[in-house]
Amino acid sequence: MLEITVNGERKKLSQALSLAELLDQLGLDRRRIAVEVNREVIPRLHHAEQNLRPGDSVEIVTLVGGGSQARGAAPVDKPLVIGKFTFQSRLITGTGKYVNFEMMRECLAASGCEVTTVAVRRERLIDKEGRNILDYLDLKKLVILPNTAGCFSAEDAVRHARLARELLGNLGNSGADWVKLECLGDPKTLLPDPVATLQATEQLVKEGFQVLVYTSDDPIMARRLKAAGAASVMPAGSPIGSGQGVLNPNNIRIILEYLKDGDSDYPVIVDAGVGTASDVTVAMELGCDGVLLNTGIAHAKDPLRMAWAMKYACEAGRWAFQAGRIPRKLYAQASSPMEGRIVPASS
């Protein structure tokens, strides 16, 4: 009878064995392990030559990860529902500020968006080359979201919305039924005028519009806008075009808490201030249902590459939110398992 130790456990052998015979007896693939005998590594080619003796200590190790491996395809998410509209993409992009219509069209395609915003402007019916933006928008794939950008009163915003509904109705685009409402307070900050925004929301809802409202990150105002019938409340991450990202995540969290209380599917979309992909991810990880952006892509050094980045950032942030982040801890916690460690040399 031969007694040895294998990975810290006593093992009795009925007869003398070589290391190779022991490993075969244990059913181990010798290509996928490393072995020590008495703290000396025995190369695989010499396993058959290594005869085991009484009292030998054998360590058999393999490689392990820090956790279970993810399997299968990308997670399936429920669609984004805003009023009567349903979308797979949670990224909404704008059409302004691009160097040309061709670049705009390529970036919209790369972003994967199903919704794009357009402003209503009489001076932009055609450009200097006689082209209209509508020639570069695939109206069979994109739902147009008209916005009231540049309006500084409830009256002007309502007028713009009515004109947009007439125009898109003539084109047969379903975007005729909704509007992104902006009622700005001043041209320097482009922050919303809360009183005019609420007034315009109430009026447009009465006229049958599905209203997506650009607002500040004030939770009380957000709650009032939802109560007024807004199809979606869209708090600013930071001032329009500033690229500062989400400056006040705590207020966004409170808005989400207030607006989703008893109505978990109510869409809250961060609108304005997004500068790069990480800003989109932050917004989505907070639990927002989508992000609306324009300048972050259009004014990037490489707009097309940034459009791809924004697409994947939106998806990554959404999946991370659904997965649930780990708690923040003051001290370290090993990711590799503590069980099965090689016996320390000092023991």
Residue frames relative to the residue before (quaternion, step in Angstrom):
aa qw qx qy qz dx dy dz
M 1.0000 0.0000 0.0000 0.0000 0.00 0.00 0.00
L 0.1357 -0.7967 0.5883 0.0281 3.56 -0.87 1.05
E 0.1204 -0.8055 0.5784 0.0460 3.57 -0.75 1.05
I 0.0320 0.7788 -0.6234 0.0617 3.57 -0.86 1.07
T 0.3865 -0.6761 0.5617 0.2793 3.56 -1.35 0.02
V 0.0677 -0.7858 0.6148 0.0078 3.58 -0.85 1.02
N 0.8316 -0.1362 0.0360 0.5372 3.57 -0.53 1.25
G 0.7662 -0.4152 0.1854 0.4541 3.51 0.89 1.08
E 0.6841 0.4479 -0.2892 0.4977 3.60 1.24 -0.07
R 0.4802 -0.6624 0.4959 0.2910 3.57 -1.00 0.89
K 0.0013 -0.7924 0.6095 -0.0253 3.56 -0.97 0.88
K 0.2255 -0.7770 0.5775 0.1095 3.59 -0.86 1.01
L 0.1804 -0.7811 0.5932 0.0745 3.55 -0.86 1.04
S 0.4576 -0.7080 0.4704 0.2608 3.57 -0.88 0.92
Q 0.7915 0.0690 -0.0319 0.6065 3.55 1.23 -0.43
A 0.6264 -0.5260 0.4034 0.4102 3.54 -1.28 0.29
L 0.0690 -0.8014 0.5941 -0.0032 3.56 -1.01 0.93
S 0.4224 -0.6189 0.5764 0.3261 3.50 -1.30 0.33
L 0.6647 -0.4836 0.3719 0.4312 3.55 -1.27 0.26
A 0.6376 0.5321 -0.3312 0.4480 3.59 0.95 -0.83
E 0.6618 0.5030 -0.3114 0.4604 3.59 0.94 -0.84
L 0.6226 0.5344 -0.3402 0.4594 3.59 1.03 -0.76
L 0.6808 0.4927 -0.2926 0.4562 3.56 0.86 -0.98
D 0.6338 0.5119 -0.3334 0.4745 3.57 1.03 -0.74
Q 0.6378 0.5360 -0.3167 0.4534 3.55 1.03 -0.85
L 0.6875 0.4613 -0.2650 0.4943 3.56 1.12 -0.71
G 0.4614 -0.7179 0.4231 0.3044 3.58 1.28 -0.07
L 0.4426 0.7134 -0.4365 0.3234 3.57 1.13 0.60
D 0.3940 -0.6746 0.5733 0.2469 3.55 -1.12 0.75
R 0.3427 -0.7997 0.4546 0.1906 3.59 -0.31 1.24
R 0.5629 0.5824 -0.3950 0.4335 3.60 1.25 -0.17
R 0.7472 0.4178 -0.2046 0.4746 3.58 1.16 -0.53
I 0.6942 0.4102 -0.2762 0.5230 3.57 1.22 0.33
A 0.2017 -0.7047 0.6515 0.1955 3.52 -1.42 0.12
V 0.1636 -0.8200 0.5474 0.0349 3.57 -0.97 0.88
E 0.1483 -0.7351 0.6555 0.0899 3.52 -1.18 0.82
V 0.0682 -0.7281 0.6747 0.1003 3.52 -1.22 0.53
N 0.8285 -0.0810 -0.0115 0.5540 3.53 -0.60 1.23
R 0.6999 -0.5133 0.2268 0.4419 3.56 0.97 1.11
E 0.6065 0.5069 -0.3766 0.4831 3.60 1.21 0.38
V 0.4104 -0.7118 0.5128 0.2489 3.56 -0.75 1.05
I 0.1793 -0.7728 0.6030 0.0837 3.56 -0.89 1.01
P 0.3774 -0.7372 0.5073 0.2382 3.65 -0.44 1.12
R 0.6320 -0.5737 0.3666 0.3703 3.56 -1.08 0.73
L 0.6496 0.5418 -0.3269 0.4215 3.60 0.98 -0.77
H 0.7241 0.4153 -0.2325 0.4991 3.60 1.25 -0.42
H 0.3552 0.7584 -0.4898 0.2424 3.61 1.24 0.14
A 0.6820 0.5021 -0.3022 0.4376 3.59 0.94 -0.87
E 0.6701 0.5071 -0.2929 0.4561 3.58 1.18 -0.56
Q 0.6377 0.5498 -0.3238 0.4315 3.56 1.22 -0.47
N 0.1332 -0.7976 0.5859 0.0542 3.58 -0.34 1.22
L 0.3863 -0.7347 0.5163 0.2105 3.55 -0.89 0.96
R 0.1707 -0.7854 0.5923 0.0565 3.53 -1.06 0.92
P 0.6649 -0.4991 0.3557 0.4270 3.58 -1.19 0.43
G 0.8081 0.2658 -0.2136 0.4804 3.56 -0.98 0.90
D 0.4294 0.6962 -0.4771 0.3214 3.63 1.21 -0.01
S 0.2345 -0.7426 0.6134 0.1315 3.54 -1.18 0.75
V 0.0947 -0.8129 0.5747 -0.0024 3.56 -0.55 1.22
E 0.1004 -0.7650 0.6346 0.0437 3.57 -0.91 1.00
I 0.0630 -0.7837 0.6179 -0.0010 3.56 -0.80 1.08
V 0.0234 0.8211 -0.5679 0.0529 3.58 -0.59 1.10
T 0.1015 -0.7405 0.6585 0.0880 3.50 -1.34 0.43
L 0.5816 -0.5726 0.4335 0.3820 3.58 -1.24 -0.19
V 0.0503 -0.7770 0.6267 0.0301 3.57 -1.06 0.78
G 0.4091 -0.6924 0.5364 0.2559 3.52 -1.23 0.49
G 0.6484 -0.5309 0.3878 0.3838 3.50 -1.37 -0.06
G 0.8059 -0.0117 0.0248 0.5914 3.57 1.22 -0.07
S 0.6890 -0.4538 0.3371 0.4535 3.56 -1.26 -0.06
Q 0.4707 -0.6932 0.4796 0.2603 3.53 -1.08 0.77
A 0.4707 -0.6608 0.5040 0.2963 3.55 -0.98 0.86
R 0.1276 -0.8008 0.5835 0.0456 3.53 -1.03 0.81
G 0.7699 0.4057 -0.2666 0.4142 3.51 -1.31 0.33
A 0.7138 -0.4516 0.3444 0.4098 3.50 -1.39 -0.14
A 0.7115 -0.4173 0.3369 0.4541 3.53 -1.35 0.04
P 0.5865 -0.6016 0.3985 0.3679 3.60 -1.05 0.68
V 0.3805 -0.7049 0.5545 0.2257 3.53 -1.14 0.72
D 0.1715 -0.7969 0.5763 0.0582 3.54 -0.79 1.07
K 0.4974 -0.6065 0.5060 0.3588 3.56 -1.17 0.45
P 0.5757 -0.6207 0.3970 0.3546 3.60 -1.06 0.57
L 0.5019 -0.5953 0.5291 0.3372 3.52 -1.37 0.27
V 0.0896 -0.7980 0.5957 0.0165 3.57 -0.71 1.09
I 0.0269 0.7660 -0.6402 0.0523 3.55 -0.80 1.11
G 0.8087 -0.0909 0.0227 0.5807 3.55 -0.32 1.22
K 0.8025 -0.2206 0.1883 0.5213 3.57 -0.72 -1.07
F 0.6023 0.5900 -0.3394 0.4170 3.59 1.30 -0.16
T 0.0987 -0.7797 0.6172 0.0377 3.55 -1.15 0.75
F 0.0039 0.8142 -0.5772 0.0620 3.57 -0.80 1.07
Q 0.4292 -0.6654 0.5445 0.2767 3.54 -1.26 0.50
S 0.6971 0.4288 -0.2641 0.5104 3.58 0.98 -0.83
R 0.2526 -0.7700 0.5700 0.1356 3.56 -1.06 0.80
L 0.5738 0.5503 -0.3789 0.4737 3.54 1.30 0.32
I 0.0899 -0.7732 0.6273 0.0249 3.56 -0.82 1.06
T 0.1136 -0.8201 0.5598 0.0350 3.56 -0.76 0.99
G 0.4199 -0.6900 0.5353 0.2470 3.51 -1.34 0.41
T 0.4502 -0.7034 0.4959 0.2382 3.54 -1.32 0.21
G 0.5790 0.6336 -0.3632 0.3624 3.59 1.23 -0.12
K 0.8137 0.3749 -0.2349 0.3770 3.52 -1.45 0.15
Y 0.4824 0.6549 -0.4595 0.3568 3.63 1.17 0.14
V 0.5892 -0.5961 0.4107 0.3590 3.56 -1.16 0.57
N 0.7882 -0.0890 0.0455 0.6072 3.58 1.16 -0.52
F 0.6762 -0.5059 0.3509 0.4046 3.54 -1.28 0.29
E 0.6110 0.5699 -0.3558 0.4186 3.59 1.05 -0.71
M 0.6633 0.4888 -0.3012 0.4800 3.58 0.95 -0.87
M 0.6102 0.5503 -0.3447 0.4538 3.57 1.02 -0.78
R 0.6763 0.5031 -0.2985 0.4476 3.57 0.83 -0.98
E 0.6624 0.5026 -0.3085 0.4619 3.60 0.92 -0.86
C 0.6798 0.4934 -0.2970 0.4541 3.58 0.92 -0.84
L 0.6153 0.5310 -0.3544 0.4624 3.58 1.01 -0.69
A 0.6586 0.5018 -0.3090 0.4680 3.58 0.96 -0.85
A 0.6728 0.5063 -0.3013 0.4474 3.60 0.90 -0.89
S 0.6531 0.5396 -0.3139 0.4286 3.59 1.03 -0.76
G 0.3784 -0.7429 0.4717 0.2872 3.56 1.19 -0.48
C 0.3887 0.7465 -0.4713 0.2638 3.58 1.25 0.14
E 0.2668 -0.7371 0.5962 0.1734 3.54 -1.25 0.52
V 0.7260 0.3126 -0.1896 0.5825 3.54 1.35 -0.18
T 0.0340 0.7847 -0.6189 0.0057 3.57 -1.00 0.77
T 0.3868 -0.7374 0.5123 0.2104 3.56 -1.01 0.82
V 0.0591 -0.7652 0.6400 0.0375 3.54 -1.20 0.66
A 0.3567 -0.7092 0.5654 0.2240 3.54 -1.16 0.63
V 0.3877 -0.6877 0.5596 0.2523 3.57 -1.23 0.47
R 0.1436 0.7950 -0.5682 0.1564 3.58 -0.52 1.19
R 0.3925 -0.7292 0.5010 0.2512 3.58 -0.75 0.95
E 0.6798 0.5013 -0.3044 0.4403 3.62 1.04 -0.68
R 0.7084 0.4423 -0.2628 0.4831 3.59 1.24 -0.12
L 0.2259 0.7806 -0.5499 0.1931 3.58 1.05 0.61
I 0.7722 -0.0266 0.0189 0.6346 3.58 1.08 -0.78
D 0.4245 -0.6767 0.5252 0.2934 3.56 -1.22 0.41
K 0.7557 -0.4045 0.2558 0.4471 3.59 -1.27 -0.04
E 0.6842 0.4453 -0.2788 0.5058 3.55 1.28 -0.32
G 0.5755 -0.6339 0.3573 0.3734 3.56 1.29 0.23
R 0.5345 0.6304 -0.4012 0.3949 3.60 1.23 0.39
N 0.2692 -0.7428 0.5939 0.1520 3.54 -1.17 0.68
I 0.5930 -0.5987 0.4031 0.3569 3.58 -1.01 0.77
L 0.6151 0.5780 -0.3492 0.4071 3.57 1.08 -0.69
D 0.5730 0.5842 -0.3801 0.4311 3.57 1.22 -0.39
Y 0.7399 0.4011 -0.2029 0.5004 3.59 1.21 -0.44
L 0.6265 0.4877 -0.3439 0.5013 3.57 1.26 0.28
D 0.3278 -0.7388 0.5570 0.1908 3.57 -0.78 1.03
L 0.2155 -0.8326 0.4996 0.1035 3.54 -0.03 1.29
K 0.5766 0.5621 -0.3915 0.4452 3.59 1.24 -0.10
K 0.7406 0.3810 -0.2077 0.5130 3.58 1.18 -0.56
L 0.7611 0.3625 -0.1789 0.5073 3.57 1.07 -0.74
V 0.2598 -0.6945 0.6442 0.1872 3.51 -1.15 0.74
I 0.3169 -0.7628 0.5373 0.1705 3.55 -0.70 1.08
L 0.1511 -0.7669 0.6199 0.0692 3.54 -0.92 0.98
P 0.2083 -0.7929 0.5574 0.1315 3.61 -0.20 1.18
N 0.1279 -0.7969 0.5839 0.0873 3.56 -1.00 0.72
T 0.4367 -0.6891 0.5210 0.2511 3.51 -1.28 0.43
A 0.1098 0.8337 -0.5312 0.1033 3.57 1.05 0.78
G 0.7939 0.3033 -0.2362 0.4711 3.54 -1.01 0.86
C 0.5545 0.5949 -0.4037 0.4192 3.59 1.26 0.09
F 0.1656 -0.8134 0.5554 0.0503 3.55 -0.91 0.98
S 0.7349 0.2726 -0.2304 0.5767 3.57 1.20 0.43
A 0.6184 -0.5452 0.4111 0.3889 3.55 -1.23 0.47
E 0.6316 0.5539 -0.3343 0.4273 3.59 0.98 -0.83
D 0.6800 0.4793 -0.2938 0.4707 3.59 0.87 -0.92
A 0.6439 0.5288 -0.3297 0.4438 3.58 0.96 -0.81
V 0.6529 0.5060 -0.3124 0.4692 3.57 0.95 -0.85
R 0.6309 0.5308 -0.3315 0.4587 3.61 0.98 -0.80
H 0.6602 0.5040 -0.3091 0.4632 3.57 0.90 -0.91
A 0.6479 0.5259 -0.3197 0.4488 3.58 0.96 -0.85
R 0.6562 0.5119 -0.3133 0.4574 3.58 0.95 -0.85
L 0.6562 0.5051 -0.3104 0.4668 3.58 0.98 -0.85
A 0.6457 0.5174 -0.3210 0.4608 3.57 0.99 -0.82
R 0.6377 0.5282 -0.3339 0.4503 3.59 0.97 -0.79
E 0.6399 0.5176 -0.3166 0.4716 3.58 1.02 -0.82
L 0.6793 0.5056 -0.2937 0.4434 3.58 0.88 -0.96
L 0.7223 0.4318 -0.2565 0.4755 3.57 0.78 -0.99
G 0.5790 0.5636 -0.3692 0.4591 3.56 1.16 -0.50
N 0.6393 0.5232 -0.3170 0.4660 3.57 1.03 -0.79
L 0.6927 0.4657 -0.2637 0.4835 3.57 1.13 -0.69
G 0.4349 -0.7098 0.4480 0.3260 3.57 1.25 -0.26
N 0.4539 0.6758 -0.4582 0.3568 3.60 1.20 0.44
S 0.5116 -0.6882 0.4274 0.2863 3.55 -0.86 1.00
G 0.5261 0.6504 -0.4012 0.3732 3.58 1.25 -0.27
A 0.4698 0.6826 -0.4388 0.3474 3.58 1.26 -0.12
D 0.6838 0.5239 -0.2814 0.4227 3.58 1.14 -0.56
W 0.7792 0.2887 -0.1803 0.5262 3.60 1.21 -0.08
V 0.1352 -0.7846 0.6010 0.0707 3.53 -1.31 0.20
K 0.3095 -0.6805 0.6247 0.2258 3.52 -1.21 0.63
L 0.2168 -0.8247 0.5164 0.0786 3.54 -0.41 1.26
E 0.0412 0.7508 -0.6581 0.0399 3.52 -0.96 1.03
C 0.0369 0.7394 -0.6711 0.0376 3.54 -0.92 1.03
L 0.1656 -0.8514 0.4944 0.0576 3.54 -0.09 1.31
G 0.4591 -0.7062 0.4792 0.2466 3.52 -1.17 0.69
D 0.7854 -0.1222 0.0884 0.6003 3.60 1.04 -0.73
P 0.5838 -0.6362 0.3852 0.3257 3.59 -1.14 0.60
K 0.6067 0.5775 -0.3648 0.4066 3.62 1.17 -0.32
T 0.7873 0.2941 -0.1544 0.5195 3.58 0.78 -1.00
L 0.2172 -0.7963 0.5196 0.2207 3.58 1.18 -0.63
L 0.3400 0.7206 -0.5210 0.3062 3.55 1.13 0.67
P 0.5476 -0.6417 0.4145 0.3413 3.60 -1.03 0.62
D 0.4005 -0.6419 0.5964 0.2681 3.51 -1.26 0.58
P 0.3594 -0.7880 0.4456 0.2264 3.62 -0.26 1.17
V 0.6547 0.5148 -0.3238 0.4489 3.60 0.97 -0.82
A 0.6910 0.4655 -0.2808 0.4764 3.58 0.84 -0.98
T 0.6192 0.5516 -0.3429 0.4413 3.60 1.03 -0.73
L 0.6708 0.4858 -0.2949 0.4766 3.57 0.93 -0.89
Q 0.6426 0.5256 -0.3232 0.4542 3.59 0.97 -0.84
A 0.6826 0.4831 -0.2896 0.4655 3.57 0.87 -0.93
T 0.6125 0.5498 -0.3481 0.4488 3.57 1.01 -0.75
E 0.6670 0.5076 -0.3009 0.4549 3.57 0.84 -0.98
Q 0.6801 0.4932 -0.2980 0.4534 3.59 0.92 -0.89
L 0.6887 0.4861 -0.2885 0.4541 3.58 0.86 -0.94
V 0.6097 0.5309 -0.3507 0.4727 3.59 1.06 -0.67
K 0.6284 0.5340 -0.3284 0.4606 3.60 1.01 -0.79
E 0.7171 0.4414 -0.2432 0.4814 3.58 1.07 -0.75
G 0.6265 -0.6069 0.3145 0.3746 3.57 1.26 0.28
F 0.4489 0.6748 -0.4689 0.3510 3.58 1.21 0.27
Q 0.3029 -0.6547 0.6455 0.2508 3.50 -1.32 0.44
V 0.1541 -0.8545 0.4960 0.0093 3.51 -0.27 1.35
L 0.1302 -0.7386 0.6588 0.0589 3.54 -0.91 1.06
V 0.1628 -0.8638 0.4758 0.0301 3.55 -0.31 1.27
Y 0.2977 -0.7081 0.6184 0.1659 3.54 -0.87 1.06
T 0.1031 0.7984 -0.5814 0.1178 3.56 -0.73 1.09
S 0.6066 -0.5109 0.4365 0.4248 3.55 -1.30 0.00
D 0.5847 -0.5745 0.4222 0.3870 3.58 -1.25 -0.05
D 0.3265 0.7400 -0.5085 0.2954 3.58 1.11 0.73
P 0.3866 -0.7565 0.4728 0.2338 3.64 -0.45 1.11
I 0.6358 0.5310 -0.3424 0.4433 3.60 1.01 -0.73
M 0.6563 0.4954 -0.3069 0.4792 3.57 0.97 -0.87
A 0.6248 0.5426 -0.3399 0.4469 3.57 0.98 -0.79
R 0.6598 0.5086 -0.3087 0.4590 3.56 0.96 -0.83
R 0.6512 0.5126 -0.3173 0.4610 3.59 1.02 -0.76
L 0.6476 0.5210 -0.3202 0.4546 3.57 1.00 -0.79
K 0.6335 0.5030 -0.3394 0.4801 3.57 0.99 -0.72
A 0.6505 0.5203 -0.3107 0.4578 3.58 0.97 -0.87
A 0.6513 0.5161 -0.3105 0.4615 3.58 1.15 -0.60
G 0.6393 -0.5733 0.3086 0.4091 3.58 1.27 -0.07
A 0.3396 0.7517 -0.5054 0.2535 3.60 1.22 0.26
A 0.4476 -0.6912 0.5035 0.2618 3.58 -0.96 0.92
S 0.7795 -0.0353 0.0173 0.6252 3.56 1.22 -0.52
V 0.2437 -0.7226 0.6255 0.1652 3.54 -1.08 0.78
M 0.1247 -0.8215 0.5564 -0.0021 3.56 -0.82 1.10
P 0.1151 -0.8272 0.5474 0.0531 3.59 0.13 1.25
A 0.4870 -0.6558 0.4959 0.2946 3.56 -1.11 0.72
G 0.4163 -0.6670 0.5544 0.2727 3.53 -1.07 0.75
S 0.7244 -0.1650 0.1438 0.6537 3.54 1.17 -0.84
P 0.7415 -0.4205 0.2436 0.4626 3.64 -1.18 0.19
I 0.6562 -0.5448 0.3714 0.3671 3.54 -1.17 0.77
G 0.8603 0.1330 -0.1147 0.4786 3.55 -0.91 0.96
S 0.5031 0.6918 -0.4097 0.3170 3.60 1.26 -0.02
G 0.3034 -0.7854 0.4922 0.2211 3.59 1.12 -0.53
Q 0.4510 0.7192 -0.4327 0.3034 3.59 1.18 0.38
G 0.4703 -0.6870 0.4420 0.3339 3.59 1.22 -0.12
V 0.7059 -0.4073 0.3396 0.4695 3.56 -1.24 -0.46
L 0.2177 -0.8252 0.5124 0.0959 3.57 -0.25 1.29
N 0.8086 0.1839 -0.0753 0.5538 3.58 1.02 -0.72
P 0.1137 -0.8407 0.5257 0.0621 3.60 0.36 1.18
N 0.5937 0.5805 -0.3808 0.4069 3.59 1.07 -0.57
N 0.6592 0.4903 -0.3195 0.4721 3.58 0.97 -0.76
I 0.6140 0.5285 -0.3512 0.4695 3.57 1.05 -0.69
R 0.6312 0.5293 -0.3326 0.4591 3.59 0.99 -0.79
I 0.6608 0.4962 -0.3119 0.4689 3.59 0.95 -0.85
I 0.6203 0.5341 -0.3412 0.4622 3.59 0.99 -0.80
L 0.6547 0.5061 -0.3124 0.4665 3.57 0.91 -0.89
E 0.6425 0.5228 -0.3225 0.4582 3.57 0.96 -0.84
Y 0.6910 0.4877 -0.2811 0.4534 3.58 0.84 -1.00
L 0.7625 0.4207 -0.2293 0.4348 3.58 0.69 -1.07
K 0.7250 0.4176 -0.2484 0.4882 3.59 1.14 -0.51
D 0.4128 0.7037 -0.4729 0.3328 3.58 1.28 0.08
G 0.8324 0.0271 -0.0658 0.5496 3.57 -0.40 1.23
D 0.7452 0.2688 -0.1586 0.5893 3.58 1.29 0.06
S 0.0516 -0.8856 0.4604 0.0337 3.54 0.81 1.11
D 0.6987 0.4732 -0.2791 0.4583 3.59 1.11 -0.51
Y 0.4116 0.7049 -0.4944 0.2988 3.61 1.19 0.05
P 0.3687 -0.7851 0.4541 0.2036 3.62 -0.62 1.09
V 0.0518 -0.7572 0.6511 -0.0064 3.53 -0.84 1.11
I 0.0417 -0.8286 0.5555 -0.0558 3.57 -0.53 1.22
V 0.3650 -0.7174 0.5476 0.2285 3.58 -0.78 1.00
D 0.0341 -0.8035 0.5922 -0.0491 3.54 -0.76 1.11
A 0.8354 0.1996 -0.1923 0.4747 3.57 -0.77 1.13
G 0.8028 0.3423 -0.2640 0.4106 3.49 -1.22 0.75
V 0.5062 0.6565 -0.4291 0.3587 3.60 1.23 -0.14
G 0.1478 -0.8332 0.5304 0.0506 3.56 -0.74 1.06
T 0.8071 0.0100 0.0284 0.5896 3.57 1.10 -0.64
A 0.7566 -0.4279 0.2489 0.4273 3.53 -1.31 0.21
S 0.6455 0.5347 -0.3387 0.4275 3.60 0.92 -0.79
D 0.5906 0.5585 -0.3695 0.4503 3.61 1.12 -0.55
V 0.6373 0.5176 -0.3185 0.4739 3.57 1.02 -0.81
T 0.6567 0.5200 -0.3084 0.4508 3.56 0.91 -0.92
V 0.6326 0.5327 -0.3325 0.4532 3.58 0.95 -0.86
A 0.6592 0.5140 -0.3087 0.4540 3.58 0.88 -0.94
M 0.6969 0.4672 -0.2789 0.4672 3.57 0.89 -0.90
E 0.6443 0.5199 -0.3301 0.4535 3.61 1.03 -0.71
L 0.5847 0.5618 -0.3754 0.4490 3.59 1.18 -0.39
G 0.5792 -0.5835 0.3765 0.4269 3.57 1.21 -0.48
C 0.3853 0.7095 -0.5010 0.3116 3.57 1.23 0.25
D 0.4918 -0.6958 0.4524 0.2633 3.55 -1.14 0.65
G 0.8022 -0.0682 0.0439 0.5916 3.57 1.22 -0.26
V 0.2742 -0.7276 0.6021 0.1812 3.52 -1.38 0.08
L 0.1601 -0.7539 0.6305 0.0920 3.54 -1.05 0.85
L 0.1226 0.8008 -0.5734 0.1219 3.57 -0.77 1.03
N 0.1222 -0.7812 0.6071 0.0782 3.54 -1.31 0.37
T 0.7443 0.4396 -0.2473 0.4377 3.56 0.46 -1.25
G 0.6032 0.5994 -0.3571 0.3865 3.59 0.98 -0.81
I 0.7003 0.3900 -0.2543 0.5411 3.57 1.13 -0.60
A 0.7168 0.5052 -0.2790 0.3913 3.56 0.63 -1.17
H 0.7727 0.3367 -0.1821 0.5063 3.61 1.02 -0.74
A 0.3923 0.6920 -0.5058 0.3336 3.60 1.19 0.31
K 0.6139 -0.5483 0.4067 0.3963 3.59 -1.19 0.47
D 0.7612 0.1150 -0.0705 0.6344 3.56 1.15 -0.69
P 0.2371 -0.8317 0.4823 0.1396 3.60 0.19 1.25
L 0.6592 0.5229 -0.3280 0.4295 3.58 0.92 -0.84
R 0.6568 0.4909 -0.3096 0.4814 3.59 0.95 -0.84
M 0.6490 0.5120 -0.3195 0.4631 3.58 1.02 -0.76
A 0.5990 0.5610 -0.3624 0.4417 3.59 1.06 -0.66
W 0.6411 0.4984 -0.3170 0.4900 3.58 1.01 -0.82
A 0.6476 0.5305 -0.3219 0.4422 3.58 0.94 -0.89
M 0.6574 0.5113 -0.3134 0.4563 3.58 0.94 -0.86
K 0.6078 0.5619 -0.3453 0.4423 3.58 1.02 -0.79
Y 0.7421 0.4138 -0.2372 0.4710 3.56 0.72 -1.08
A 0.5972 0.5594 -0.3630 0.4458 3.60 1.11 -0.58
C 0.6375 0.5261 -0.3197 0.4633 3.55 1.02 -0.82
E 0.6729 0.4857 -0.2952 0.4735 3.56 0.92 -0.89
A 0.6609 0.5168 -0.3114 0.4462 3.58 0.91 -0.91
G 0.6647 0.5079 -0.3058 0.4546 3.58 0.93 -0.87
R 0.6398 0.5248 -0.3185 0.4624 3.55 1.02 -0.81
W 0.6763 0.4854 -0.2955 0.4686 3.57 0.87 -0.95
A 0.6387 0.5261 -0.3312 0.4533 3.59 0.99 -0.79
F 0.6348 0.5209 -0.3309 0.4649 3.58 0.98 -0.81
Q 0.6874 0.4783 -0.2890 0.4638 3.55 0.88 -0.93
A 0.6472 0.5303 -0.3194 0.4449 3.58 1.06 -0.72
G 0.3473 -0.7454 0.4945 0.2815 3.58 1.06 -0.75
R 0.3156 -0.7785 0.5114 0.1813 3.57 -0.41 1.20
I 0.5654 -0.5781 0.4581 0.3690 3.55 -1.24 0.42
P 0.5747 -0.5767 0.4341 0.3855 3.60 -1.14 0.48
R 0.4600 -0.6435 0.5280 0.3091 3.56 -1.15 0.59
K 0.0661 -0.8071 0.5867 -0.0057 3.58 -0.86 0.99
L 0.5454 -0.6355 0.4468 0.3148 3.53 -1.15 0.66
Y 0.8001 0.2565 -0.1158 0.5297 3.58 0.95 -0.88
A 0.6530 -0.5463 0.3711 0.3707 3.52 -1.31 0.38
Q 0.0671 -0.7472 0.6576 0.0686 3.49 -1.32 0.46
A 0.4332 -0.7365 0.4552 0.2504 3.58 -0.52 1.20
S 0.3592 -0.7333 0.5369 0.2123 3.55 -1.02 0.84
S 0.6568 0.4589 -0.3119 0.5106 3.59 1.15 -0.53
P 0.5547 -0.6375 0.4077 0.3461 3.61 -0.97 0.77
M 0.4490 -0.6864 0.5065 0.2661 3.57 -1.09 0.77
E 0.5940 0.5713 -0.3689 0.4298 3.60 1.17 -0.54
G 0.8112 0.3111 -0.2137 0.4466 3.54 -1.19 0.62
R 0.3658 0.7356 -0.4994 0.2752 3.58 1.19 0.34
I 0.5604 -0.5745 0.4701 0.3673 3.58 -1.20 0.51
V 0.5580 -0.6260 0.4216 0.3450 3.59 -0.94 0.86
P 0.4703 -0.6860 0.4679 0.2988 3.62 -0.72 0.99
A 0.5941 -0.6113 0.4001 0.3366 3.59 -1.07 0.77
S 0.6682 0.5324 -0.3011 0.4235 3.59 1.09 -0.66
S 0.6017 0.5945 -0.3654 0.3886 3.60 1.22 -0.35
